[in-house]
Amino acid sequence: MSQLNVGNIAIRILLGIALVSLAAFGMIGAWGYLGVVLILTGAVALCPLYTLLGWRTTLR
């Protein structure tokens, strides 16, 4: 099983939702749909980029 490496899950998910919402309403460009990545990585508490870089934002 993979080691969880993402802390502040609620903040990550809320930021993702905000970005996707802003993109959906045309307030920012299509790059806002990258918020989906934040939502998904927050939902599973695992970020593949953090794994590659050896980073962890959890206290465990």
Stockholm file with secondary structure:
# STOCKHOLM 1.0

chainA/1-60         MSQLNVGNIAIRILLGIALVSLAAFGMIGAWGYLGVVLILTGAVALCPLYTLLGWRTTLR
#=GR chainA/1-60 SS CCCCCCCCHHHHHHHHHHHHHHHHTTSSCGGGGGHHHHHHHHHHTCCHHHHHHTCCCSCC
#=GC SS_cons        CCCCCCCCHHHHHHHHHHHHHHHHTTSSCGGGGGHHHHHHHHHHTCCHHHHHHTCCCSCC
//
